[in-house]
C-alpha cells in the first residue's frame, strides 16, 4: 500500500481512556508516520491532546457521543448505542476514511460492530479472534480465543486456513505448522467436534500436523493452534494468570533472603527479558480475522505500550494486505471442494 495508513482508534473504550489511547496514538504516529483518527468525545480528546506535544503529527478527532461499557451487551452496539465510539470507528473504515480499527473496549461489542458494519469476508462463516502467545521458539497464533463459544467442524477448518495465512503474512513463516488443540495427540483422542475438524483439516491446503496437546502450545512445535472460542478463551486466561502468578511467586521468593536479592540483581537482565516475552503488551492486540476489514481487539486495561503495539500490528496487517490473502486461500479451498460451507 503506497498511501499513508490511517488507524481509527476507539479512544473511549479502555479502562483508562482516553489518556492511554491519546498517548499511544501520538507515539504510534511518530513511530510509523501513520495517521490516527481518535474517535470519542471531542471535548475530552481535545483536552487530552493539549497535554502532549503532537505538532507535525497526523492526528484528527471524530466525535462520538456514546460509549459501549464492559457490561453492555454486544447487541447494544447495533440496536441502541448507534453513536458509540466503536461503531463510529468501524464506520470510518467502511467509508474509506480509515484502514483499520483498534479498540480496548468491550470485545464482544467490537466483534459485533465489525461484523455488522464491515460484514464478513466472502466464504467466512465465523470470524475469529486470534491472539499471539510466547513459546520456547517463535510466537504461536491461537484462534479462536473468545469470538465463537459454540463451533462446528467447518468453523475450525476455516480458523486453520485463516491462522495459516496470518502466520505466513505477518510472521513470515513459509509453511506454518497448523495444529488442532485436543486432549491428546493420538487419532483416537478428542471429541466429535475435533475428530470431524481433524478430518477436514487433513485435506486442507495448509501444513496441518494433526492434534496438539495443551503443553505443545508453548514448546514451539506448531505455529498456529486451532480451537473453539470457549476452549481458546480459557487457555488465554489461564496462560495470563499463570504468567502473573509466576512473576508474583518469584518476587516473593527473592524478597525472602539477602542472597536471593543479590542473585536477582545479577540476573535482572534475564528477568526483564522473560517479563517482556510473557507480557501481552508486546503485541498489544488480537486481530479479528475474517471480517471484510481490519480490527484489533486489546485488553481493557491495556497500557500505552500495548495500544501503541496494537496500532503497529494493525498497520502491518493492512500493509501486508492480509485480507486479500485470506480471500485467496478461502477461495482456493472452496474451489477444491474441501469446504462444504464455502
N, C-alpha and C positions, 0 to 999 in steps of 0.2 A: 504494500500500500504506500503510495507516494505522498498523499496529503497527510497533514498533521492529524493524529488520532485525538479524538475528544472523548473523555470519560465523564458520564453523568454520575455524580456521587450523591447518594442519598445522605444528606448531611444531618438528618434529624433522627435516624433510626437507631443508632448505637446507645449504649448505656451512658456514655459521657459526651453525647452530641450537644452542640455542634463543635465544641472546642477541638476534640481529637480529629474530626473529619476535616476541619478547616486547615489545621496544621499539616495534616497528611497531604492534603491537596496541594498546598504550597510546596512541600518538599518533593512531591512527585512531579509537579510541573517543572520545578527547577532541575530535577534529576534527569528526566527523559524529554524535556522540551515539548510536552504534550499540552493540550487544552483541557481544563477541568470545568465542568458545569456543576456548581454547587446547587443542589435542589433542596428547598426548605423555606422556612420563614425568612423573608428578605431582610427584615429589620435586625433580627438576631444574627444572621450571617454577615451582614454589613458591619455590625459592631465587632464581631469576632475577627473579621478580616482586618479591621483597622488596628488590631493589636500586633499585627505582623507586617514585616516588610515584604510586599509581594509585587513591587514595582518591576515592570518588564515581563511579568508572567501572564499567561493567557488564562485568567480565571474569571468566570462570569457567574451570576446568580440567577436562578429561575425560581420564582416564588411558588410555594405550595402551602396551602393554609392548614392542611391536616397531617397528622402523623399516625401511623399504624403502630400501636403498642405491642409489647411482647405477649400480652394476654388477649389481644384481639384475635378473632378467628381469621383464617386465611381468606374466607369468603368476604370479609369486610372490605378488602381492597377492591373487590369487584362490585359489591352491592351497595355499600354505604359510603365509605370514605373515598369518593372519586377524585378528590383533590389532594390525596395523600402524597407525601414526598416520593415514596417508592413507585407509585403509579405514574406520577408526572415524569420521573426519571426514565422509566421504560417508554413512555410516550415520546420522549425526546429522541430515543433510538429509532422508534418507528417512523418518526417524522424526518429522520435523517440529520438531526442536529447533534447527535452523539453516536458513537460507535459501540459503546458498552456501558453497562450499569454496574456499580459497586455499592453494596449495602451491608451494614452491620445490624440491620433491623430484623424484624420477625422473618425467619427463614421460610416458613410456610406461606406467608403473605408475599414474600419476594418471588417464590416459585409460582404462586397463583398469578401474580401480576405479569411475570414473564410469559407464562403460557397464554393468558387471556389477551394480552396486548400484542405480543410478537408471534404468538402461535408456535406450533412445533415444526421442526424440520420435516420435510416430506419423508414419510416412511417410519418416523419415530412414533411409537405408541405411548411411551412414557419417558419424559426427560428425567435425568438422574443428577443427583448432587455428587460430585467427585471430590474427594479430599486427598491430600498428599501426606504420606506418613514417612518417617525416617526408617531406614533399615541399616543393617551392618554394611551394606554396599551403597547402591543408589536409592533415591526415594521411590516409593511404591505408590501407585494410584489405586484408591479403593472407591468403588461405586457399586451400589448406591448407599449413601450414608444418612438417609432420612427422607428422601423425597417420596418414596413409594413403600409403604409398610407392607402392603399385600401385592405380591407379584406373581405373574405366570412365567413359565419357562421361556416364552417368547421375549419377555422383557429382559430377562437375564442374558439371553442371547444378544440382544441389542446393546445392553450395557457392555458386554465383552467387546463388541465391534467398536463402540464409541470410545471406550477406555484405551483400546489399542491405537486408535487414531490420535488421541490426545497424547499418549506417551511418545508416539513417533514424531508428532509435530512439534510439541513443546519441549520434550526432553531429549529429542534426537536419537531415540532408540531405533535401530534399523529393523529389528524384528522383536518387538516387545513380547515377553512371555506372559500369557494370559492364564490365570488360574481361577477356578471356581471354589469359593470357600465352602468347606464341608467339615464333618466331624471325623474324617479320616481320609487317607489318600487312596484306599482300595476302592475298586469299582463297586463293591457291594455296599459301601457306606452311603450316607446321605439320606434324603427323604424323596418323596415322589417328585417334588419340585426340582431338586438338584439333579436327580437322575435324568429327568427329561431335558433339563437345560444342558447337562453334560452331553447328551446325545446330539443336540442341536449344535453345540459349540465344536464338537469333534468334526463336523462337516463345514465349519465356518472358514472364510478366507482370512484367518489370522493364526498366529502361532500359539494355539491353545495347548497347554501342557497337562490339563486334567485337574483333578481335585487337589486343593491345598488345605492344610490344617491351619488353625489359628496361629500356631507358633511359626509357621512359614511366612506369615505376613511381614515379619521383621528380620528375617535372615537373608533377604536379598535374592531368594531363589526365583521370584517372579517379579514382573514389572507392573502388572495390573491384577487386582483382586476383585472378583465379581461376587456380589451378594445382594439380597433384597434389602430394602431400606431399614427394616426392623433390626435385622442382624447387624447391618453396617453401622447403624447409629449406636447400638450397644457396644460394638467393637471400638468405635471412635471415642465414646465417653469413658470406657474402661481404660483405653490407652492414655487419654489425657489425665485421668485420675491417677493411674499408676505412675506416670511421669512426675506428677505433683507430689505423690506420696514418697517416691524415691528421693526427690530433692529435699523434702522435709526430714526424712529419716537420716539422710546424710548430714544435714545441718545439725540435727540433734546429737548425732554421734561425734561430730567434730567438736562440739561445744563441751563434751564430757571431760576432756582432758587437755592438758597443755601440749602434750606431744602430738595429739591429733590436730590441734590448731597449727602447730609448726608444719606438720605434714600437708595440711591444706594450703598453707602459703606456698609451699614448694610445688604443689600440684594444681595451683589455681588456674593456670592456662588450660589444663586438661578439663577441669570442671566447667570452665567457661565455654569451651568447645562443645562439651556434652550438652550443656544447657541450650546452646544455640541449635543443636541438632534436633532436640525434642520439643522445641518451642514452636507452637503453631504459627507464631508471628513471622517465622522465617519465610513462609509462603503467603500468609495472610488471608487468602480467600479460597473458597471452593467453587469451581465453575459449575453453573447449571447447564449441563450438557444435553443437547437435544432440542433446545428452543431455537427459533429462527432469528438468532441474535446472540449477544454475549452478555451474560450476567454472572457476577461474582458475589457469593454469599460469605459474609465474615461473622466471626463471633460477636455477640452483643457487647462484650467487654473488651473489644479489640483496642490495642494501643495505637499510637501514631505510627509506629513501625509496621504493625500488622496491616493497617489500612494503606499505608504507603506501598507495601509489597503487594497487596491485593490489586491496587491500581496498576502496578507494573505487570502483574500477571495478566490482567485484563488487556492491557496494551499488547502484550506478546501474543495472546490468543487472537486478537484482531489482526495484527501484523502478519502472523503466520497463517491466517485465513483458515483456521481450524474448521469452521462450519462448512466451508466448501469441500474440504477433505472428508468430513463426516458424511455429507450428502453423497459423495462419490462412492465411499465404502458401503454405505447402506444401499445405494442403488445397485452396485455390483452384486451384493448379497441377494437382493430381490430378483435380479435378472437370472441368477443361477438357480433360483427355486429353492434355496436353502431356508428362506424365511417365509413361513406361511402367512405372516401378517403384513408383509411388505408388498 
